Amino acid sequence: MNRDITMDPSGFVLISDYVPGVIQEIRYHSTYNFVGERIDGYEEPVALITIEAARALKSVANEMNVQGYRLKIFDAYRPLCAVKHFVLWGIEDQDIRMKPYFYPDLQKQELFSGGYIASRSSHTRGSTVDLTLLDMTTGKELDMGSPFDLFSGISHPDSRQVTDEQYANRMTLQSVMVRNGFEPIDCEWWHFTLQDEPYPDTYFEFPVSAQYLKR
């Protein structure tokens, strides 16, 4: 399969410009992630995504707002250099400082073999998003039974290690995402890719930066 690599951000937008009231906690711009440091390419704590995916997310948000929920974004577009950062971290056997928080039951190498971290990520094609729902009444995230980026069998969307309520919360998120054109994956309840993504064979290199979009 031919794969194009480009720095062109012209098909991308800020999710916050399309989804008013969206909450963003861009973990890879912080040190609270499975690596333990800010990830290469995350220059600003903002979420970028293709225009097509942003429109679909706006529909998701509108549906959820009526039910009393807001979208909370952990990650969206992810540049190639960030994926390379993950891969290089995976080679460094000694760096397991965040293991207790994000992969307590797995060896580091299993994160790649188990499909939790990809050497070629759909995020880099620009139409994938990691998200959850926030209850507008309580101001808290819905209880999904496991936190974002917990690499474990319990994070599989269909895991029955969670309570009925937690499973129902996962299905609330999954059903609205699927209804609006996104596809889930089998190992992370928070991960969705636009089914008709506009750049299925293109991987982007530009940084996660609102300023870069304005160039």
C-alpha positions, 0 to 999 in steps of 0.5 A, spaced: 500 500 500 502 506 498 503 511 504 503 519 503 507 523 508 505 530 508 506 537 512 500 540 509 494 541 515 489 545 510 484 539 511 484 540 519 481 544 524 481 545 531 475 541 534 474 546 539 472 551 533 466 545 531 464 543 538 462 549 542 463 547 550 468 541 548 473 539 554 480 538 552 485 534 556 491 533 551 495 528 555 500 527 550 502 535 551 503 533 559 507 528 563 501 524 565 501 519 560 504 512 559 511 515 557 511 520 563 514 526 559 511 531 553 510 527 547 514 530 541 510 534 536 505 536 541 506 543 541 500 546 544 494 542 548 489 543 543 486 537 539 486 537 531 482 533 526 480 533 519 474 537 517 470 531 516 471 528 522 470 535 526 463 535 523 461 528 525 463 530 532 459 536 532 453 531 531 455 527 536 456 533 541 449 535 539 446 528 541 450 528 547 448 535 549 441 533 549 442 527 554 446 532 559 453 530 556 459 533 554 465 531 550 472 530 553 477 529 548 484 526 550 487 526 543 485 526 536 490 528 530 497 525 532 504 527 528 508 522 525 514 524 530 509 522 536 509 515 534 516 515 533 517 517 540 512 512 542 516 506 538 523 509 541 520 509 548 518 502 547 525 500 545 528 503 552 527 497 556 529 501 563 524 506 562 518 503 566 516 509 570 509 509 568 508 502 569 503 502 575 499 507 572 498 505 565 500 498 564 500 494 571 499 487 568 503 487 562 510 488 560 512 494 556 513 490 549 506 487 550 503 494 549 506 493 541 504 486 540 497 487 544 495 492 539 495 498 544 500 502 541 501 502 533 508 503 530 503 506 524 497 509 528 490 511 525 491 518 529 496 520 524 491 520 518 487 525 522 480 522 523 481 518 529 479 521 536 480 518 543 474 521 548 469 520 553 463 523 556 462 528 561 456 529 565 454 536 565 450 535 572 456 532 576 461 535 572 465 528 572 466 523 567 462 518 566 465 511 569 467 507 564 470 502 568 477 504 567 481 510 565 483 513 559 490 509 556 489 503 561 492 498 557 489 492 560 483 487 558 478 491 562 479 497 557 476 492 551 469 495 550 466 489 551 470 487 557 465 484 562 470 485 568 466 492 569 459 493 572 453 493 568 453 501 569 460 501 567 458 497 561 452 501 559 456 507 559 461 505 554 455 503 550 452 509 550 459 512 548 460 507 542 453 507 540 453 515 538 459 514 535 457 509 531 451 512 529 455 518 527 460 514 522 465 512 527 468 505 528 471 503 534 476 498 536 476 492 540 482 493 545 480 501 547 473 503 549 475 511 548 478 510 541 474 511 534 476 512 527 471 516 522 469 510 517 469 514 511 476 518 513 478 523 507 486 521 508 486 513 509 493 512 506 496 519 508 500 520 514 501 527 517 507 530 520 505 537 522 505 539 529 499 539 534 499 547 534 493 552 533 498 556 530 501 552 525 494 551 522 494 559 521 500 559 516 
